[in-house]
Amino acid sequence: MNISQETYCRPSLFRHLAIIIYDLLLLLAILLLAGGVAVAFNGGQAIGQGNPFFLLYLFAVSFLFYGWFWTHGGQTLGMRSWKVYIFSNNGSPISWYQAFVRFISAFISCIPLGLGFWWQFLSRSNQSWTNSLSATRIHYSEKSKIKPLSRLS
């Protein structure tokens, strides 16, 4: 996807927050399923509180959720429904490395009350920390058609 500076359109605050909420609800469902799988493999016993391996497992599941969608089509399900795309600064699809940097920086930017997200409205470049660090951009296209998720749809 090649988008010139003239046609680039950053999503509005409402659209961006709606995408975040939509994707977090989907991620919550996936984490509940992943937790159920972990309990099943633990012989039906509860996972110990603060278990670092379980927390790392949930963190990895979260990364795979976002990373797979970002690298395969440039959209999570929330982005797809709100017609927003993610791509590299040079216009190409993002790599797994960029997805990893984006995921880690998004996690870190939430710690100081979401300052990394709000930064896009404060900076001159109009880029959040996640976009700046991972060399990516998000683009809203009102003309885009919602593509089916698979060839069977």
Summary of the structure (lengths in Angstrom):
residues: 153
radius of gyration: 16.9
end to end distance: 22.7
largest distance: 57.3
contacts: 402
relative contact order: 0.16
helix: 54%
strand: 7%
